[in-house]
Amino acid sequence: MANVRNLRSLFKAIALLATIFFIVLGFGYVRYSDRVFPISTGNIHSPSAKASNGVQSASPPAATSTGLSKVANETLLAQAPFVTHAILNPSDTIFPRLECPQPNLDRYAYLKHPSEQSGASQRPRFFFALNLHQCVHLLPRLIGSIVETIKFLGPENCALSIVEGRSDDGTFEVLDTLRQSLHTLGVKYFFQTSDIEPLVKGGDRIKSLATLRNLALPDLLTNPAHYDADTTVSFSNDIALCMEDILELLHQRRWQGADQTCAMDWTYVGEAPSFYDVWIARGMTGDTFFRIPAENPTWDFAWDLFWNDDKARTRLAASKPFQVFSCWNGVTAFTAKPLMDGSVKFRSHKEGECFQGEPKLFAKDLWANGYGKIAVVPSVNVEYSDEKGRKIKALKGYVSKHVANEEDDAKIEWEAKPPQKVKCMPTHDRQFFVDWDEGLRPKVSGEETHTEG
C-alpha cells in the first residue's frame, strides 16, 4: 500500500510541476493550440518498484528488439505490463484516473450495425487514431476508454493506429507491450514511432504536425478497400476522456448526418477553465470562439464564448450541437470518405495562404470538397489531465447527464455555405479576415485578399 501511495504522490507531483511550468510559459504555447505534444514529465513505476524515495530511476536504454526502429528501455519495459493491465481492465485502481460512468449503451447500440452507405462485406468502419508523446500517466484512462469503446462496437469493426514520438517516460514501452493483447482481442493495431520534432528550431511546425497526423492514418490512406465505405475516424489528442465521450461523438456524427463532430476542450490556468483550441476553432461567423484583442492580446474574454454569434451561444448554453466552420477541440470524429478517395489529407498552408494549424486547414478542405457539416457537441467536455478532467466533468457535466434531458430540437439546421470570410490569426497580435477559400482558387487581379479586424 505504501508503494501505491508513493505512486499516486508521484503523479500528483508531476501534474503540479507541469501546471507550474505551463503557467510560467505565459500562454506562449497558444500560437498553436492543438496539444499533440504536451508538457509532462516522469516515468512509470510498478507498484513493486523499490527506491528510497519511492521512485525508481530508469536504466539506460537497452537494445530490446521491438520490431520498430526504436529500442525499448529494459526497466520501463518491465514496468509496462502494470499499465497495460490498467488499460485493459477499467476496474483497475492501481493508477489514479478520471472516473467515468457506465454509458447508456442502448443509445449507441445501433452503431454496431452497418449504415445504409456501408458495403455488404464485413470491414472495419471505425478507425481510432492518435499521436502521442510523453503521456504514460494518461494511458490508463485515454487508451482504456478507447479499448472499452472498441470492445462495445466489436473489435472486428475497429482499427487502432498510434504514432508515438520521442517519449522516454514509458509511453513507447506500454504501447508496444499492448500489441499482443489487442491482437488477441481481434482488433487491427497499427503502432509506429517517429522522430519528427515539430518544435525543432528552424523547422516547419505545421508541416511536421500534418505529417504526423497522416502517419496515424497509414492503412486508411493507402488501402481504403480494407475499410467500410462509411468509415468514421476518431482522432484524439492526449486527453482524459470517457467511453461515453467517444460514443457520443460517433453517435452525433451519424445521427446529425455530420461530416465532422468535435468536443469542447478546456484548460485551467486559474480557478476557472477557458476554452482551449481557440487557434483552430472558428464559428459560422468566421470568427474565433472568444475574442482576443489584437492590440492587447489577453484571455480576459475567454469566458464570453460566441459573443457575436447568438445562435451558437444559445445552443452551447443548452448543450445542444451547433454548426461551426472548423474545430478539433481535443477529440473529433469525421468521415473517412475524402481521405479514402484521396481528395483530402492533413497539410500545411500553401504559399499566399493564411498561416494556420493543420486541423483548420483540414476543415477548410472538407468544405471545399462538399463536407461542410461540421459541428461541436458541447455535451462532450474534455481536459488534458485526469485531475483537471474531474474538475471539468464536475463543472460541465458528463455526457450521460446531458443526453438524459435531450429535447426534440437537438437536430442541427445545417447551413449549406461556409462564412464568406474567416479569421486568420498567425499570431494573437496579428488578426484579419480572409476569404474562406483563400488559396484554393486562382486569385483574380486586383481582388482584396483580407480585411483587418
C-alpha positions in Angstrom: 0.0 0.0 0.0 2.9 2.3 0.8 4.2 1.9 -2.8 0.7 2.6 -4.2 0.6 5.8 -2.2 4.0 6.8 -3.4 2.9 6.2 -7.0 -0.1 8.4 -6.5 2.1 11.1 -4.9 4.4 10.9 -7.8 1.7 11.5 -10.3 0.3 14.4 -8.3 3.8 16.0 -8.1 4.2 15.5 -11.9 0.8 17.2 -12.6 1.7 20.1 -10.2 5.1 20.6 -11.8 3.6 20.5 -15.3 1.0 23.1 -14.3 3.5 25.4 -12.8 5.7 25.2 -15.9 2.6 25.7 -18.1 1.7 28.9 -16.3 5.3 30.2 -16.3 5.2 29.9 -20.1 2.6 32.6 -20.0 0.4 31.1 -22.7 3.2 31.3 -25.2 2.0 27.9 -26.4 -1.3 29.2 -27.7 0.1 30.2 -31.0 -0.6 26.6 -31.8 -3.3 25.3 -29.5 -3.5 21.7 -30.7 -1.7 19.9 -27.9 -0.3 16.9 -29.7 2.9 17.2 -27.7 2.0 18.1 -24.1 4.2 19.2 -21.2 4.7 16.2 -18.9 7.4 14.5 -17.0 8.1 11.4 -15.1 8.5 7.7 -15.7 6.1 4.8 -15.0 6.7 2.7 -11.9 5.2 -0.6 -11.0 3.7 -1.0 -7.5 6.7 -3.1 -6.6 9.3 -0.6 -7.7 11.8 -0.1 -4.8 13.8 3.0 -4.1 14.5 5.2 -1.1 12.0 7.8 -2.2 9.5 5.5 -3.9 10.8 6.5 -7.4 12.8 4.0 -9.5 15.2 5.6 -11.9 15.1 4.4 -15.5 18.2 2.4 -16.6 19.9 3.4 -19.9 18.1 2.3 -23.0 18.8 -1.4 -23.7 18.8 -2.9 -27.2 15.5 -4.8 -26.7 14.0 -5.8 -30.1 10.6 -4.3 -30.7 10.2 -4.8 -34.4 10.4 -1.0 -34.7 13.3 1.5 -35.3 13.2 2.4 -31.6 14.6 0.2 -28.9 12.9 -0.3 -25.6 14.2 0.7 -22.2 14.6 -2.5 -20.1 13.4 -1.0 -16.9 10.4 0.7 -18.4 9.5 -2.4 -20.4 9.4 -4.5 -17.2 7.0 -1.9 -15.7 4.8 -1.6 -18.8 2.5 -4.7 -18.0 1.1 -2.9 -15.0 -0.1 0.0 -17.2 -1.4 -2.3 -19.9 -3.3 -4.3 -17.3 -4.9 -1.0 -16.2 -5.7 -0.1 -19.8 -7.4 -3.4 -20.4 -9.3 -3.5 -17.1 -11.5 -0.5 -16.3 -11.9 -1.6 -12.7 -8.1 -1.4 -12.1 -7.4 1.0 -9.2 -3.6 1.0 -9.1 -3.3 4.0 -11.3 -5.5 7.1 -10.5 -7.6 8.2 -13.4 -10.7 10.1 -14.3 -13.8 8.4 -13.0 -16.3 7.6 -15.8 -19.9 6.5 -15.6 -21.4 3.5 -17.4 -22.8 4.9 -20.7 -26.4 4.3 -21.7 -25.4 1.6 -24.2 -28.9 1.3 -25.6 -28.4 4.8 -27.1 -25.4 3.6 -29.0 -26.2 0.0 -29.8 -27.2 0.9 -33.4 -23.5 2.0 -34.1 -22.6 -1.7 -34.1 -24.5 -2.2 -37.2 -23.6 -1.0 -40.7 -25.2 2.2 -42.0 -27.1 2.4 -45.3 -23.9 3.6 -47.0 -21.9 0.6 -45.9 -20.7 -2.1 -48.1 -22.0 -5.7 -47.9 -18.8 -7.2 -46.7 -17.5 -7.1 -43.1 -14.8 -4.5 -42.9 -13.8 -2.1 -40.1 -15.8 1.1 -40.0 -14.3 2.8 -37.0 -10.7 4.0 -37.2 -9.2 5.3 -33.9 -6.1 7.4 -34.4 -3.7 9.2 -32.0 -0.3 11.0 -32.0 1.2 10.6 -28.5 4.3 11.8 -26.8 5.4 11.6 -23.1 1.9 10.8 -21.7 2.2 7.5 -19.9 0.2 8.8 -17.0 -2.8 9.3 -19.2 -2.8 6.0 -20.9 -5.0 4.0 -18.4 -7.8 6.5 -19.0 -7.2 7.5 -22.6 -6.4 4.2 -24.2 -8.5 2.4 -21.7 -11.6 4.3 -22.8 -10.8 3.6 -26.5 -10.4 -0.1 -25.8 -13.7 -0.1 -23.9 -15.3 1.5 -27.0 -13.7 -1.0 -29.3 -15.0 -3.9 -27.2 -18.5 -2.4 -27.3 -18.5 -1.7 -31.1 -16.9 -5.0 -31.9 -13.2 -5.5 -32.4 -13.9 -6.7 -36.0 -15.4 -3.3 -36.7 -12.5 -1.3 -35.5 -8.8 -0.4 -36.1 -6.5 1.5 -33.8 -3.5 3.4 -35.0 -1.0 5.2 -32.8 2.2 7.1 -33.7 4.5 7.6 -30.7 7.2 10.2 -30.8 10.4 10.6 -28.7 9.0 9.5 -25.4 11.3 8.4 -22.6 8.7 8.1 -19.8 7.4 4.6 -20.7 4.8 5.7 -23.3 6.5 3.7 -26.0 7.0 0.6 -24.0 3.4 0.5 -22.8 2.0 1.0 -26.3 4.4 -1.6 -27.8 3.5 -4.1 -25.0 -0.2 -3.6 -25.8 0.3 -5.3 -29.2 -0.3 -8.9 -28.1 -3.4 -8.1 -26.1 -5.0 -6.2 -28.9 -4.1 -8.9 -31.3 -5.8 -11.4 -29.0 -8.8 -9.1 -28.8 -9.1 -9.2 -32.6 -8.6 -5.5 -33.4 -6.3 -4.2 -36.1 -3.5 -2.3 -34.3 -1.0 -0.2 -36.2 1.8 1.1 -34.0 4.8 3.0 -35.2 7.3 5.6 -33.8 8.5 8.8 -35.3 11.5 11.1 -34.5 9.7 14.1 -36.0 10.1 17.1 -33.7 7.5 19.8 -34.5 9.2 22.4 -32.3 12.7 22.0 -33.7 14.4 25.3 -34.3 14.1 26.4 -37.9 11.6 23.7 -38.7 8.1 23.9 -40.2 5.9 23.1 -37.2 2.6 22.8 -39.1 4.1 20.7 -41.8 5.6 18.4 -39.2 2.2 18.1 -37.4 0.4 17.4 -40.6 2.9 14.6 -41.4 2.3 13.1 -38.0 -1.5 13.2 -38.5 -1.2 11.4 -41.8 1.2 8.9 -40.3 -1.5 7.9 -37.9 -3.8 7.0 -40.8 -1.5 4.7 -42.8 -3.7 1.8 -43.9 -6.7 4.0 -44.3 -4.9 6.3 -46.8 -3.0 3.5 -48.7 -5.6 0.7 -48.6 -9.0 2.2 -48.5 -10.6 -1.0 -49.8 -9.8 -2.6 -46.4 -12.4 -0.4 -44.8 -16.1 0.2 -44.9 -17.3 2.9 -47.4 -18.8 4.8 -44.4 -15.8 4.6 -42.1 -15.5 7.1 -39.3 -12.2 8.3 -38.0 -12.0 9.1 -34.2 -8.9 11.2 -33.7 -7.9 12.0 -30.2 -5.2 14.2 -28.6 -3.6 13.4 -25.2 -6.7 14.0 -23.1 -8.7 12.4 -20.3 -11.9 11.2 -21.8 -14.6 8.6 -21.1 -16.1 5.9 -23.3 -19.3 7.9 -23.5 -17.4 10.9 -24.8 -16.2 8.8 -27.8 -19.5 7.1 -28.4 -21.5 10.4 -28.3 -19.2 12.0 -30.9 -19.7 8.9 -33.1 -23.4 9.0 -32.5 -23.8 12.6 -33.3 -21.9 12.3 -36.5 -24.3 9.5 -37.6 -27.5 10.9 -36.2 -26.9 14.5 -37.3 -25.6 13.4 -40.7 -22.5 15.4 -39.9 -19.2 15.2 -41.7 -17.2 16.0 -38.5 -18.1 16.3 -34.8 -15.9 17.8 -32.1 -15.8 18.0 -28.3 -15.2 21.1 -26.3 -11.7 21.1 -24.8 -10.7 23.2 -21.8 -7.6 24.3 -19.9 -7.1 25.6 -16.4 -4.6 28.4 -15.9 -6.5 29.6 -12.9 -9.6 28.5 -10.9 -12.0 28.8 -13.9 -11.4 26.9 -17.1 -11.2 28.5 -20.5 -11.8 27.1 -23.9 -8.5 25.7 -25.3 -8.5 25.2 -29.0 -9.0 28.9 -29.9 -6.3 29.0 -32.6 -8.1 26.2 -34.6 -11.8 26.7 -34.0 -14.0 29.1 -35.9 -17.7 29.6 -35.7 -20.1 30.2 -38.6 -19.4 33.9 -38.3 -15.9 33.0 -39.3 -14.6 34.4 -36.0 -12.9 32.7 -33.1 -14.9 31.2 -30.3 -13.9 34.1 -28.0 -12.4 37.5 -28.5 -8.7 38.1 -28.3 -8.0 41.9 -28.8 -5.2 42.2 -31.3 -4.0 45.4 -29.9 -3.6 43.9 -26.4 -3.7 40.1 -26.6 -5.4 38.9 -23.5 -7.5 36.0 -22.3 -9.8 38.3 -20.3 -12.7 37.5 -22.7 -12.2 33.7 -22.7 -15.3 33.2 -20.6 -17.5 35.1 -23.1 -17.9 32.4 -25.7 -19.6 33.3 -29.0 -20.1 36.9 -28.0 -21.1 37.8 -31.6 -23.0 34.6 -32.6 -26.4 34.3 -30.8 -27.3 31.0 -32.4 -24.2 29.2 -31.3 -24.3 30.9 -27.9 -27.8 29.8 -27.3 -27.2 26.2 -28.3 -24.0 26.0 -26.3 -25.9 27.2 -23.2 -28.4 24.4 -23.8 -25.7 21.8 -24.5 -27.1 21.2 -28.0 -24.8 20.6 -31.0 -24.2 23.5 -33.3 -22.5 24.0 -36.6 -19.1 25.6 -36.9 -16.6 26.3 -39.7 -13.8 24.4 -38.1 -13.0 22.6 -34.9 -10.8 19.8 -33.4 -11.1 20.5 -29.6 -9.1 17.6 -28.2 -11.1 14.8 -29.8 -13.0 14.6 -33.1 -14.9 12.2 -35.3 -15.0 12.7 -39.0 -16.0 10.9 -42.2 -13.1 9.0 -43.8 -14.5 9.3 -47.3 -12.5 12.2 -48.6 -9.3 10.6 -47.2 -10.1 7.3 -48.7 -10.7 8.8 -52.1 -7.6 10.9 -51.9 -9.2 14.3 -52.1 -8.3 15.4 -48.6 -5.4 14.8 -46.1 -3.7 16.8 -43.5 -1.4 19.5 -44.9 0.4 22.8 -44.1 -0.6 26.2 -45.6 0.2 27.0 -49.2 2.1 30.0 -50.5 -0.1 33.0 -50.2 -2.5 31.2 -47.8 -3.1 32.2 -44.1 -0.6 30.6 -41.7 -2.9 28.3 -39.7 -3.0 24.9 -38.0 -3.5 21.7 -40.0 -6.9 20.9 -38.3 -8.2 24.2 -39.5 -6.9 23.6 -43.0 -8.4 20.1 -42.8 -11.9 21.7 -42.1 -11.3 24.2 -44.9 -10.6 21.3 -47.4 -13.6 19.4 -46.1 -15.8 22.4 -47.0 -14.2 22.7 -50.4 -15.0 19.1 -51.2 -18.6 19.2 -50.1 -18.2 18.0 -46.5 -19.2 21.2 -44.6 -21.5 19.6 -42.0 -19.1 20.3 -39.1 -20.4 20.5 -35.6 -19.4 21.0 -31.9 -21.1 18.6 -29.4 -21.0 20.6 -26.2 -22.1 17.7 -24.0 -18.6 16.3 -24.6 -16.1 18.2 -22.4 -12.5 17.1 -22.0 -9.3 18.3 -20.4 -5.6 17.3 -20.7 -5.1 15.6 -17.4 -7.1 13.2 -15.2 -7.1 15.6 -12.3 -8.4 18.6 -14.3 -10.7 16.2 -16.2 -12.5 15.5 -13.0 -13.0 19.2 -12.4 -14.3 19.9 -15.9 -16.7 17.0 -15.7 -18.0 18.2 -12.3 -18.4 21.7 -13.8 -19.8 21.0 -17.3 -21.4 17.6 -16.6 -20.9 14.1 -18.1 -22.5 13.2 -21.4 -25.0 10.9 -19.7 -26.3 13.8 -17.7 -27.0 15.9 -20.8 -28.5 13.2 -23.0 -30.9 12.3 -20.3 -32.5 15.7 -20.8 -32.2 15.8 -24.6 -35.1 17.7 -26.3 -36.7 17.4 -29.7 -34.7 20.4 -31.1 -31.3 18.7 -30.7 -31.1 18.3 -34.5 -28.9 20.9 -36.3 -30.3 23.1 -39.1 -27.3 22.9 -41.4 -26.1 25.9 -43.4 -25.0 24.8 -46.8 -22.5 27.6 -47.4 -19.4 28.5 -45.2 -19.0 32.0 -43.9 -17.7 34.3 -46.7 -14.8 35.5 -44.5 -12.8 33.5 -41.8 -10.4 35.0 -39.3 -6.7 34.4 -40.0 -4.6 34.7 -36.8 -1.0 33.8 -37.5 -0.2 35.3 -34.0 -2.5 36.8 -31.5 -1.4 40.4 -32.3 -2.0 39.8 -36.0 -5.6 39.1 -36.9 -7.5 39.7 -40.1 -10.3 38.2 -42.1 -9.7 36.4 -45.4 -11.9 34.6 -47.9 -12.8 31.2 -46.5 -11.4 29.5 -49.7 -8.2 31.6 -49.9 -5.5 29.6 -51.7 -8.0 27.1 -53.1 -8.9 29.1 -56.2 -6.9 31.3 -58.6 -6.6 34.9 -57.4 -8.4 37.5 -59.5 -6.3 40.5 -60.4 -7.0 43.4 -58.0 -9.0 41.2 -55.7 -8.9 42.1 -52.0 -7.4 39.2 -50.0 -8.1 40.2 -46.4 -9.6 42.7 -44.1 -8.3 43.7 -40.7 -10.4 43.0 -37.7 
